[in-house]
Structures are given as C-alpha cells and as structure tokens.
Amino acid sequence: MATTVSITSSYSGSFAGSYVSSALLSGNTIANGLIEVKPNVKFKEVLKRVELDGIVANSTCDFADTSTVTLTERILEPKQLQVNLELCKTPFMSDWEAISMGYSSLNQNLPKTFSDYFIGLMAEKVAQKTEQDIWSGTAGAGSFDGFATLLTADTLPAGQDIAKVAGGVNAGNVIAELGKVVDAIPASLYSNEELFIYVSQNIFRAYKRSLGGFQANGVGANGVNAQGNNQDVDIQFFDGVKVVACNGLANDTMISTLKSNLYFGTGLLSDHNEVKVLDMSDLDGSQNCRFIMRYSAGVNYSVKEDIVYYS
C-alpha cells in the first residue's frame, strides 16, 4: 500500500518552486565530531581496553617482571536499518506541478522539485533519528541502544552515577548540578583535551540563562560583561571542561567522558546520504514510486570507569 499523500493547495497564482518542511533537529553529534566514528564495520568490531599497572619497581641486578597487563573488550555491533516509502503519483496530477510530470498518461514522473526535496527530507529525518538514538535510543523496532540506555544497564564506579536533582535542572540550580559532574570526573581525565560534558538542550539553555545573571543566583544580577540576558553567551566551558549540547540527550541528562571513549559504528558513511528511487510504472504498471534507504548504526563505549553519568 502506497504511503498516504495529503496535499493542501489553492492552485492559484504562480508556484514558488520550493517546498518548506518543519524545523529539524540537526545531527550535531556526528556532524561536529563529538564522538569517534568507526566506518566499515560489516558485522561487529571489538573495542579493546588495555590496563597497565605496577610498571615501576626498585632497581635490581636481575630482570624482574613486576607489571600487570589486563586486556578487556566491549563489542560495537551496528544494527541494520532501513527506510521504505512508496508514493502514488496520482495526487500530484491536480496540483501545482502537474505539468512538470509530463502529458503522457502512461509515463508520469513525480514532480522533480518535490522529488529532490523529498529525498533531502528523508536524509535529514534519518540524521535526526540517528542523533536521538545515539544518546537515548533503545533496541526496539527501527532503533538501537544509545549511550544512556547502555549506561543505565551498566554499573559505574561509586560516585560516577549521579541522580538528577528533584524537579529538574533550571537556571537557579544548573551551576550546582554541573559542579556535581565535574567533581565526579576522575583526576586522571580532568586536564585531558578530549574531555567533554555532553548535556541535554534544557541544561544547556539553563546554563546560558544563568550566565545572563539574576538576583542573588548565577554570576550576579547583571550577568556576563554586565549585559544581563540581552546577549548571546558563547558557552564553551564549565570549570575548564568543554560543554556541548547534544540534541539526542533526554532532558536533565549529562554524560562526561573523553571523546575517544564513545564510538559510533556503521558500514559505509555514504549509506546515510543515499536514497534510491524506484519508479514502479515500468515494473508493475502502477503509478507508484518507491524511496529506499538501507544503512547500519550502533554505539558503544570502551571504558566505563572513565564515564560520569547524570540522569
């Protein structure tokens, strides 16, 4: 059965030649290089962790092996996913772009302007869904376990699994809540340039508002540079640690770790931008046109001891 196409149109005046969709969340995690991307993973890839302890000892005349090497592993296994849509050309025959479909009753084509736009919209929707799944996905139909799901099921070191504040994060408590995360970061990671605090949009907004200043809270009534909230505060750090908003994180959620500890696995990166279009008229005589995407995606982390999870 073809995907339902609903067209609302006055069909008067000249056609502007473009379509507009609602705003989409950007897939900022991958686009901005916030985690490690592992392409060309056909089935599974092993994430090796090496621990080396006790390597320094008092000098002697003999060779004395005193170190301990421990190898552990986690598995990155991208899930096979697909998008299958089928549109009937008939509803377009009475709309703005009917002429661009051709005059033949047998060889109708989808309006090129719409077809091009629809292909781009599909790719954007997949990017949006992938962004959400990277952080908050669960292994149901059309999804995969995200970092929050994996961390919830795992056991983190004492003090690194932080319960969110009652009532949620707001501009009045965001400084204290971010402070809890920074205080829980292992000392060995604090000065590492790859260290991030990945925060949900509501926490990022609360932090920006608090920097604008208000009464006795935040940084004072006048805010950064004494400009209050009438400015765009360029948020980059909290207590020396990089802060980035991740659109896929659920409200009141933060994850702090090294960028190199978080992995996104897939087959070919180009699969996420390729949409195949199959006109069915020459195959079954129908007026249908099929749009197809197939790709793989999945995430995992390698060292849970290097993660602070606030949820």
MITI-315072 format. One record per residue (C-alpha): residue number from 0; x, y, z; residue in one letter. Coordinates in Angstrom, 2 decimals, decimal comma, padded with zeros to 5 digits. Example, Ala and Ser with C-alpha at 12.3 -4.5 7.8 and 13.67 -1.06 7.14 Angstrom:
! MITI-315072
<pos->0 | px->012,30 | py->-004,50 | pz->007,80 | code->A>
<pos->1 | px->013,67 | py->-001,06 | pz->007,14 | code->S>
***
This chain:
! MITI-315072
<pos->0 | px->000,00 | py->000,00 | pz->000,00 | code->M>
<pos->1 | px->001,40 | py->003,38 | pz->-001,00 | code->A>
<pos->2 | px->002,23 | py->005,96 | pz->001,65 | code->T>
<pos->3 | px->-000,69 | py->008,36 | pz->002,10 | code->T>
<pos->4 | px->-000,08 | py->011,70 | pz->000,36 | code->V>
<pos->5 | px->-002,15 | py->014,64 | pz->001,61 | code->S>
<pos->6 | px->-001,99 | py->017,84 | pz->-000,45 | code->I>
<pos->7 | px->-003,50 | py->021,13 | pz->000,65 | code->T>
<pos->8 | px->-003,39 | py->023,67 | pz->-002,15 | code->S>
<pos->9 | px->-005,33 | py->026,66 | pz->-003,53 | code->S>
<pos->10 | px->-003,89 | py->026,04 | pz->-007,01 | code->Y>
<pos->11 | px->-004,00 | py->029,74 | pz->-007,92 | code->S>
<pos->12 | px->-001,24 | py->032,17 | pz->-008,79 | code->G>
<pos->13 | px->002,33 | py->031,20 | pz->-009,68 | code->S>
<pos->14 | px->004,18 | py->028,33 | pz->-007,99 | code->F>
<pos->15 | px->007,17 | py->029,46 | pz->-005,95 | code->A>
<pos->16 | px->009,23 | py->026,41 | pz->-006,93 | code->G>
<pos->17 | px->010,18 | py->025,29 | pz->-003,42 | code->S>
<pos->18 | px->008,83 | py->023,26 | pz->-000,54 | code->Y>
<pos->19 | px->009,24 | py->024,02 | pz->003,14 | code->V>
<pos->20 | px->009,17 | py->021,48 | pz->005,98 | code->S>
<pos->21 | px->009,11 | py->021,95 | pz->009,73 | code->S>
<pos->22 | px->012,43 | py->022,60 | pz->011,50 | code->A>
<pos->23 | px->014,52 | py->019,50 | pz->012,12 | code->L>
<pos->24 | px->016,95 | py->018,73 | pz->014,91 | code->L>
<pos->25 | px->020,43 | py->018,70 | pz->013,41 | code->S>
<pos->26 | px->022,53 | py->015,59 | pz->013,75 | code->G>
<pos->27 | px->025,17 | py->017,60 | pz->015,59 | code->N>
<pos->28 | px->026,96 | py->014,73 | pz->017,33 | code->T>
<pos->29 | px->028,44 | py->013,23 | pz->014,16 | code->I>
<pos->30 | px->028,49 | py->016,44 | pz->012,12 | code->A>
<pos->31 | px->030,58 | py->018,21 | pz->014,77 | code->N>
<pos->32 | px->032,88 | py->015,27 | pz->015,50 | code->G>
<pos->33 | px->031,82 | py->014,96 | pz->019,15 | code->L>
<pos->34 | px->032,41 | py->011,20 | pz->019,28 | code->I>
<pos->35 | px->034,60 | py->008,71 | pz->017,41 | code->E>
<pos->36 | px->033,11 | py->007,37 | pz->014,16 | code->V>
<pos->37 | px->034,10 | py->003,87 | pz->013,06 | code->K>
<pos->38 | px->033,06 | py->003,24 | pz->009,45 | code->P>
<pos->39 | px->033,33 | py->000,00 | pz->007,50 | code->N>
<pos->40 | px->032,06 | py->-002,19 | pz->010,35 | code->V>
<pos->41 | px->030,48 | py->-005,10 | pz->008,47 | code->K>
<pos->42 | px->029,15 | py->-007,03 | pz->011,48 | code->F>
<pos->43 | px->030,99 | py->-006,45 | pz->014,76 | code->K>
<pos->44 | px->034,11 | py->-004,69 | pz->015,95 | code->E>
<pos->45 | px->035,92 | py->-005,33 | pz->019,22 | code->V>
<pos->46 | px->036,80 | py->-002,27 | pz->021,32 | code->L>
<pos->47 | px->039,96 | py->-003,30 | pz->023,19 | code->K>
<pos->48 | px->040,88 | py->-001,86 | pz->026,54 | code->R>
<pos->49 | px->044,43 | py->-002,24 | pz->027,89 | code->V>
<pos->50 | px->045,29 | py->-001,67 | pz->031,57 | code->E>
<pos->51 | px->048,92 | py->-001,47 | pz->032,67 | code->L>
<pos->52 | px->049,75 | py->-001,36 | pz->036,39 | code->D>
<pos->53 | px->052,80 | py->-001,64 | pz->038,61 | code->G>
<pos->54 | px->055,41 | py->-000,92 | pz->035,93 | code->I>
<pos->55 | px->057,92 | py->000,87 | pz->038,19 | code->V>
<pos->56 | px->059,94 | py->-001,09 | pz->040,79 | code->A>
<pos->57 | px->063,20 | py->-000,77 | pz->042,71 | code->N>
<pos->58 | px->066,28 | py->-001,47 | pz->040,63 | code->S>
<pos->59 | px->067,96 | py->-004,91 | pz->040,93 | code->T>
<pos->60 | px->070,67 | py->-006,81 | pz->039,04 | code->C>
<pos->61 | px->068,12 | py->-009,20 | pz->037,55 | code->D>
<pos->62 | px->065,18 | py->-008,87 | pz->035,20 | code->F>
<pos->63 | px->062,05 | py->-008,98 | pz->037,32 | code->A>
<pos->64 | px->058,70 | py->-008,75 | pz->035,60 | code->D>
<pos->65 | px->056,53 | py->-006,81 | pz->038,05 | code->T>
<pos->66 | px->053,90 | py->-005,20 | pz->035,82 | code->S>
<pos->67 | px->050,33 | py->-006,35 | pz->035,25 | code->T>
<pos->68 | px->048,69 | py->-006,14 | pz->031,84 | code->V>
<pos->69 | px->044,91 | py->-006,63 | pz->031,66 | code->T>
<pos->70 | px->043,00 | py->-006,83 | pz->028,38 | code->L>
<pos->71 | px->039,23 | py->-006,41 | pz->028,32 | code->T>
<pos->72 | px->036,84 | py->-005,72 | pz->025,48 | code->E>
<pos->73 | px->033,42 | py->-004,39 | pz->024,51 | code->R>
<pos->74 | px->031,61 | py->-005,12 | pz->021,27 | code->I>
<pos->75 | px->030,45 | py->-002,47 | pz->018,79 | code->L>
<pos->76 | px->027,70 | py->-004,08 | pz->016,70 | code->E>
<pos->77 | px->025,83 | py->-001,75 | pz->014,31 | code->P>
<pos->78 | px->022,22 | py->-002,65 | pz->013,64 | code->K>
<pos->79 | px->020,86 | py->-002,97 | pz->010,11 | code->Q>
<pos->80 | px->018,13 | py->-000,39 | pz->009,46 | code->L>
<pos->81 | px->016,03 | py->000,70 | pz->006,51 | code->Q>
<pos->82 | px->013,56 | py->003,28 | pz->005,22 | code->V>
<pos->83 | px->010,92 | py->002,12 | pz->002,71 | code->N>
<pos->84 | px->008,36 | py->004,60 | pz->001,38 | code->L>
<pos->85 | px->006,02 | py->004,37 | pz->-001,58 | code->E>
<pos->86 | px->004,24 | py->007,40 | pz->-003,04 | code->L>
<pos->87 | px->001,46 | py->007,36 | pz->-005,60 | code->C>
<pos->88 | px->001,85 | py->009,96 | pz->-008,36 | code->K>
<pos->89 | px->-001,91 | py->010,48 | pz->-008,81 | code->T>
<pos->90 | px->-002,44 | py->013,19 | pz->-006,12 | code->P>
<pos->91 | px->000,17 | py->015,37 | pz->-007,83 | code->F>
<pos->92 | px->-001,71 | py->015,38 | pz->-011,17 | code->M>
<pos->93 | px->-004,15 | py->018,01 | pz->-009,91 | code->S>
<pos->94 | px->-001,64 | py->020,11 | pz->-008,02 | code->D>
<pos->95 | px->000,79 | py->022,93 | pz->-008,81 | code->W>
<pos->96 | px->003,37 | py->020,87 | pz->-010,63 | code->E>
<pos->97 | px->001,11 | py->018,68 | pz->-012,76 | code->A>
<pos->98 | px->002,62 | py->020,00 | pz->-016,00 | code->I>
<pos->99 | px->006,15 | py->019,09 | pz->-014,88 | code->S>
<pos->100 | px->005,02 | py->015,46 | pz->-014,65 | code->M>
<pos->101 | px->004,55 | py->015,27 | pz->-018,45 | code->G>
<pos->102 | px->001,43 | py->014,92 | pz->-020,54 | code->Y>
<pos->103 | px->001,53 | py->011,14 | pz->-021,07 | code->S>
<pos->104 | px->-000,95 | py->009,05 | pz->-019,09 | code->S>
<pos->105 | px->001,46 | py->006,11 | pz->-019,03 | code->L>
<pos->106 | px->004,81 | py->007,73 | pz->-018,29 | code->N>
<pos->107 | px->004,10 | py->010,13 | pz->-015,47 | code->Q>
<pos->108 | px->007,01 | py->011,25 | pz->-013,31 | code->N>
<pos->109 | px->006,95 | py->012,70 | pz->-009,82 | code->L>
<pos->110 | px->007,49 | py->016,49 | pz->-009,96 | code->P>
<pos->111 | px->011,27 | py->016,93 | pz->-009,93 | code->K>
<pos->112 | px->011,19 | py->019,80 | pz->-007,44 | code->T>
<pos->113 | px->009,19 | py->017,70 | pz->-004,99 | code->F>
<pos->114 | px->011,24 | py->014,56 | pz->-005,63 | code->S>
<pos->115 | px->014,53 | py->016,36 | pz->-004,95 | code->D>
<pos->116 | px->013,14 | py->017,95 | pz->-001,83 | code->Y>
<pos->117 | px->011,65 | py->014,68 | pz->-000,57 | code->F>
<pos->118 | px->014,98 | py->012,87 | pz->-000,96 | code->I>
<pos->119 | px->016,73 | py->015,56 | pz->001,07 | code->G>
<pos->120 | px->013,99 | py->015,47 | pz->003,70 | code->L>
<pos->121 | px->014,37 | py->011,71 | pz->004,09 | code->M>
<pos->122 | px->018,11 | py->012,04 | pz->004,66 | code->A>
<pos->123 | px->017,53 | py->014,79 | pz->007,23 | code->E>
<pos->124 | px->014,92 | py->012,73 | pz->009,06 | code->K>
<pos->125 | px->017,35 | py->009,80 | pz->009,24 | code->V>
<pos->126 | px->020,04 | py->012,15 | pz->010,61 | code->A>
<pos->127 | px->017,59 | py->013,39 | pz->013,24 | code->Q>
<pos->128 | px->016,57 | py->009,86 | pz->014,26 | code->K>
<pos->129 | px->020,20 | py->008,75 | pz->014,39 | code->T>
<pos->130 | px->021,09 | py->011,72 | pz->016,62 | code->E>
<pos->131 | px->018,31 | py->010,78 | pz->019,03 | code->Q>
<pos->132 | px->019,25 | py->007,10 | pz->019,03 | code->D>
<pos->133 | px->022,97 | py->007,75 | pz->019,60 | code->I>
<pos->134 | px->022,17 | py->009,17 | pz->023,02 | code->W>
<pos->135 | px->018,72 | py->007,93 | pz->024,05 | code->S>
<pos->136 | px->017,80 | py->005,08 | pz->021,71 | code->G>
<pos->137 | px->016,50 | py->001,69 | pz->022,81 | code->T>
<pos->138 | px->016,84 | py->-001,52 | pz->020,84 | code->A>
<pos->139 | px->013,25 | py->-001,60 | pz->019,61 | code->G>
<pos->140 | px->011,95 | py->-001,58 | pz->016,04 | code->A>
<pos->141 | px->013,88 | py->000,90 | pz->013,92 | code->G>
<pos->142 | px->016,26 | py->001,88 | pz->016,72 | code->S>
<pos->143 | px->019,39 | py->000,84 | pz->018,62 | code->F>
<pos->144 | px->020,62 | py->001,15 | pz->022,20 | code->D>
<pos->145 | px->022,04 | py->004,63 | pz->022,83 | code->G>
<pos->146 | px->024,66 | py->005,64 | pz->025,38 | code->F>
<pos->147 | px->022,07 | py->006,46 | pz->028,05 | code->A>
<pos->148 | px->020,46 | py->003,03 | pz->027,69 | code->T>
<pos->149 | px->023,83 | py->001,26 | pz->027,83 | code->L>
<pos->150 | px->024,95 | py->003,24 | pz->030,89 | code->L>
<pos->151 | px->021,67 | py->002,65 | pz->032,72 | code->T>
<pos->152 | px->022,15 | py->-001,10 | pz->032,29 | code->A>
<pos->153 | px->025,81 | py->-000,95 | pz->033,36 | code->D>
<pos->154 | px->027,39 | py->-000,44 | pz->036,79 | code->T>
<pos->155 | px->029,61 | py->002,62 | pz->037,04 | code->L>
<pos->156 | px->032,21 | py->003,25 | pz->039,76 | code->P>
<pos->157 | px->030,93 | py->004,70 | pz->043,02 | code->A>
<pos->158 | px->030,18 | py->008,40 | pz->042,76 | code->G>
<pos->159 | px->030,12 | py->008,49 | pz->038,96 | code->Q>
<pos->160 | px->026,43 | py->007,63 | pz->038,56 | code->D>
<pos->161 | px->024,67 | py->010,81 | pz->039,72 | code->I>
<pos->162 | px->020,92 | py->011,11 | pz->040,30 | code->A>
<pos->163 | px->019,35 | py->014,22 | pz->038,79 | code->K>
<pos->164 | px->018,04 | py->016,95 | pz->041,04 | code->V>
<pos->165 | px->014,40 | py->016,75 | pz->042,12 | code->A>
<pos->166 | px->012,22 | py->018,90 | pz->039,88 | code->G>
<pos->167 | px->014,80 | py->019,03 | pz->037,09 | code->G>
<pos->168 | px->017,63 | py->021,37 | pz->036,14 | code->V>
<pos->169 | px->016,89 | py->025,08 | pz->035,83 | code->N>
<pos->170 | px->018,80 | py->028,35 | pz->035,75 | code->A>
<pos->171 | px->018,81 | py->028,50 | pz->039,54 | code->G>
<pos->172 | px->020,49 | py->025,14 | pz->040,15 | code->N>
<pos->173 | px->022,37 | py->024,40 | pz->036,92 | code->V>
<pos->174 | px->025,71 | py->025,64 | pz->038,29 | code->I>
<pos->175 | px->025,48 | py->023,28 | pz->041,27 | code->A>
<pos->176 | px->024,41 | py->020,32 | pz->039,08 | code->E>
<pos->177 | px->027,20 | py->020,85 | pz->036,56 | code->L>
<pos->178 | px->029,55 | py->021,10 | pz->039,54 | code->G>
<pos->179 | px->028,48 | py->017,64 | pz->040,70 | code->K>
<pos->180 | px->029,51 | py->016,21 | pz->037,33 | code->V>
<pos->181 | px->032,88 | py->017,97 | pz->037,29 | code->V>
<pos->182 | px->033,61 | py->016,89 | pz->040,87 | code->D>
<pos->183 | px->032,97 | py->013,25 | pz->039,91 | code->A>
<pos->184 | px->035,35 | py->013,24 | pz->036,91 | code->I>
<pos->185 | px->038,38 | py->011,01 | pz->037,62 | code->P>
<pos->186 | px->041,50 | py->013,07 | pz->038,32 | code->A>
<pos->187 | px->043,39 | py->011,30 | pz->035,53 | code->S>
<pos->188 | px->040,95 | py->012,75 | pz->032,96 | code->L>
<pos->189 | px->040,40 | py->016,29 | pz->034,18 | code->Y>
<pos->190 | px->043,14 | py->018,01 | pz->032,16 | code->S>
<pos->191 | px->042,68 | py->015,87 | pz->029,04 | code->N>
<pos->192 | px->041,83 | py->017,95 | pz->025,95 | code->E>
<pos->193 | px->039,35 | py->015,29 | pz->024,78 | code->E>
<pos->194 | px->037,22 | py->015,63 | pz->027,92 | code->L>
<pos->195 | px->033,62 | py->016,82 | pz->027,36 | code->F>
<pos->196 | px->030,44 | py->017,27 | pz->029,30 | code->I>
<pos->197 | px->027,66 | py->016,27 | pz->026,91 | code->Y>
<pos->198 | px->024,42 | py->017,92 | pz->028,09 | code->V>
<pos->199 | px->020,77 | py->017,93 | pz->027,05 | code->S>
<pos->200 | px->019,28 | py->021,02 | pz->025,46 | code->Q>
<pos->201 | px->017,38 | py->022,08 | pz->028,57 | code->N>
<pos->202 | px->020,58 | py->022,02 | pz->030,67 | code->I>
<pos->203 | px->022,48 | py->023,98 | pz->028,02 | code->F>
<pos->204 | px->019,73 | py->026,60 | pz->027,92 | code->R>
<pos->205 | px->019,60 | py->026,81 | pz->031,71 | code->A>
<pos->206 | px->023,38 | py->027,32 | pz->031,85 | code->Y>
<pos->207 | px->023,20 | py->030,08 | pz->029,25 | code->K>
<pos->208 | px->020,38 | py->031,79 | pz->031,14 | code->R>
<pos->209 | px->022,25 | py->031,56 | pz->034,44 | code->S>
<pos->210 | px->025,25 | py->033,28 | pz->032,85 | code->L>
<pos->211 | px->022,95 | py->036,15 | pz->031,96 | code->G>
<pos->212 | px->022,62 | py->036,82 | pz->035,68 | code->G>
<pos->213 | px->019,67 | py->037,13 | pz->038,03 | code->F>
<pos->214 | px->019,32 | py->038,41 | pz->041,57 | code->Q>
<pos->215 | px->021,50 | py->036,51 | pz->044,07 | code->A>
<pos->216 | px->021,99 | py->033,39 | pz->041,94 | code->N>
<pos->217 | px->024,28 | py->032,66 | pz->038,99 | code->G>
<pos->218 | px->027,00 | py->035,22 | pz->038,34 | code->V>
<pos->219 | px->025,12 | py->038,21 | pz->039,69 | code->G>
<pos->220 | px->022,21 | py->040,38 | pz->038,63 | code->A>
<pos->221 | px->023,99 | py->041,84 | pz->035,59 | code->N>
<pos->222 | px->025,46 | py->038,64 | pz->034,20 | code->G>
<pos->223 | px->028,50 | py->038,19 | pz->031,97 | code->V>
<pos->224 | px->030,07 | py->041,53 | pz->031,00 | code->N>
<pos->225 | px->027,26 | py->043,25 | pz->032,92 | code->A>
<pos->226 | px->024,98 | py->042,75 | pz->029,90 | code->Q>
<pos->227 | px->022,36 | py->040,55 | pz->031,56 | code->G>
<pos->228 | px->020,29 | py->038,32 | pz->029,29 | code->N>
<pos->229 | px->020,48 | py->040,73 | pz->026,36 | code->N>
<pos->230 | px->023,38 | py->038,83 | pz->024,77 | code->Q>
<pos->231 | px->024,35 | py->035,52 | pz->023,23 | code->D>
<pos->232 | px->026,69 | py->033,95 | pz->025,76 | code->V>
<pos->233 | px->029,20 | py->031,78 | pz->023,90 | code->D>
<pos->234 | px->029,23 | py->028,68 | pz->026,08 | code->I>
<pos->235 | px->032,38 | py->026,62 | pz->025,70 | code->Q>
<pos->236 | px->033,44 | py->025,51 | pz->029,18 | code->F>
<pos->237 | px->032,37 | py->024,84 | pz->032,74 | code->F>
<pos->238 | px->035,20 | py->024,85 | pz->035,27 | code->D>
<pos->239 | px->037,68 | py->024,24 | pz->032,46 | code->G>
<pos->240 | px->035,77 | py->021,33 | pz->030,90 | code->V>
<pos->241 | px->034,24 | py->021,65 | pz->027,42 | code->K>
<pos->242 | px->030,42 | py->021,72 | pz->027,41 | code->V>
<pos->243 | px->028,40 | py->020,75 | pz->024,32 | code->V>
<pos->244 | px->024,65 | py->020,39 | pz->023,78 | code->A>
<pos->245 | px->023,57 | py->017,09 | pz->022,23 | code->C>
<pos->246 | px->020,12 | py->017,18 | pz->020,68 | code->N>
<pos->247 | px->019,57 | py->013,47 | pz->021,27 | code->G>
<pos->248 | px->020,03 | py->013,56 | pz->025,06 | code->L>
<pos->249 | px->016,83 | py->013,44 | pz->027,10 | code->A>
<pos->250 | px->016,10 | py->016,38 | pz->029,39 | code->N>
<pos->251 | px->018,13 | py->016,60 | pz->032,62 | code->D>
<pos->252 | px->020,82 | py->014,24 | pz->031,34 | code->T>
<pos->253 | px->024,61 | py->014,70 | pz->031,23 | code->M>
<pos->254 | px->027,46 | py->012,40 | pz->030,25 | code->I>
<pos->255 | px->031,09 | py->013,31 | pz->030,83 | code->S>
<pos->256 | px->033,96 | py->011,35 | pz->029,33 | code->T>
<pos->257 | px->036,67 | py->011,51 | pz->026,69 | code->L>
<pos->258 | px->035,58 | py->011,87 | pz->023,09 | code->K>
<pos->259 | px->037,77 | py->008,86 | pz->022,25 | code->S>
<pos->260 | px->035,76 | py->006,71 | pz->024,69 | code->N>
<pos->261 | px->032,50 | py->006,99 | pz->022,73 | code->L>
<pos->262 | px->032,07 | py->005,19 | pz->019,40 | code->Y>
<pos->263 | px->029,53 | py->005,27 | pz->016,59 | code->F>
<pos->264 | px->029,79 | py->002,31 | pz->014,23 | code->G>
<pos->265 | px->028,37 | py->001,96 | pz->010,74 | code->T>
<pos->266 | px->029,03 | py->000,28 | pz->007,41 | code->G>
<pos->267 | px->029,54 | py->002,93 | pz->004,74 | code->L>
<pos->268 | px->029,08 | py->006,54 | pz->005,84 | code->L>
<pos->269 | px->027,70 | py->007,30 | pz->002,39 | code->S>
<pos->270 | px->024,75 | py->004,96 | pz->003,09 | code->D>
<pos->271 | px->023,33 | py->007,63 | pz->005,41 | code->H>
<pos->272 | px->023,11 | py->010,09 | pz->002,49 | code->N>
<pos->273 | px->021,97 | py->007,79 | pz->-000,31 | code->E>
<pos->274 | px->018,32 | py->007,40 | pz->-001,26 | code->V>
<pos->275 | px->017,39 | py->005,06 | pz->-004,11 | code->K>
<pos->276 | px->014,31 | py->006,00 | pz->-006,14 | code->V>
<pos->277 | px->012,48 | py->003,22 | pz->-008,00 | code->L>
<pos->278 | px->009,69 | py->004,12 | pz->-010,45 | code->D>
<pos->279 | px->007,30 | py->001,14 | pz->-010,46 | code->M>
<pos->280 | px->005,40 | py->002,05 | pz->-013,65 | code->S>
<pos->281 | px->007,70 | py->000,01 | pz->-015,90 | code->D>
<pos->282 | px->007,71 | py->-002,94 | pz->-013,47 | code->L>
<pos->283 | px->004,08 | py->-003,43 | pz->-012,46 | code->D>
<pos->284 | px->002,18 | py->-000,76 | pz->-014,39 | code->G>
<pos->285 | px->001,30 | py->001,17 | pz->-011,23 | code->S>
<pos->286 | px->001,55 | py->004,89 | pz->-010,55 | code->Q>
<pos->287 | px->003,78 | py->004,29 | pz->-007,54 | code->N>
<pos->288 | px->007,30 | py->005,47 | pz->-006,86 | code->C>
<pos->289 | px->009,44 | py->003,87 | pz->-004,13 | code->R>
<pos->290 | px->012,10 | py->005,58 | pz->-001,99 | code->F>
<pos->291 | px->014,62 | py->003,29 | pz->-000,29 | code->I>
<pos->292 | px->017,40 | py->003,74 | pz->002,27 | code->M>
<pos->293 | px->019,46 | py->000,99 | pz->003,91 | code->R>
<pos->294 | px->022,20 | py->001,62 | pz->006,45 | code->Y>
<pos->295 | px->023,63 | py->000,38 | pz->009,74 | code->S>
<pos->296 | px->024,21 | py->002,21 | pz->013,00 | code->A>
<pos->297 | px->025,17 | py->001,49 | pz->016,60 | code->G>
<pos->298 | px->027,14 | py->002,90 | pz->019,54 | code->V>
<pos->299 | px->029,21 | py->001,72 | pz->022,49 | code->N>
<pos->300 | px->031,87 | py->002,95 | pz->024,91 | code->Y>
<pos->301 | px->035,11 | py->001,22 | pz->025,78 | code->S>
<pos->302 | px->035,97 | py->002,23 | pz->029,40 | code->V>
<pos->303 | px->033,06 | py->002,70 | pz->031,80 | code->K>
<pos->304 | px->035,44 | py->003,79 | pz->034,58 | code->E>
<pos->305 | px->036,09 | py->006,96 | pz->032,55 | code->D>
<pos->306 | px->032,42 | py->007,99 | pz->032,44 | code->I>
<pos->307 | px->030,30 | py->010,18 | pz->034,69 | code->V>
<pos->308 | px->026,57 | py->009,76 | pz->034,09 | code->Y>
<pos->309 | px->023,97 | py->012,24 | pz->035,37 | code->Y>
<pos->310 | px->020,34 | py->011,20 | pz->034,91 | code->S>
***
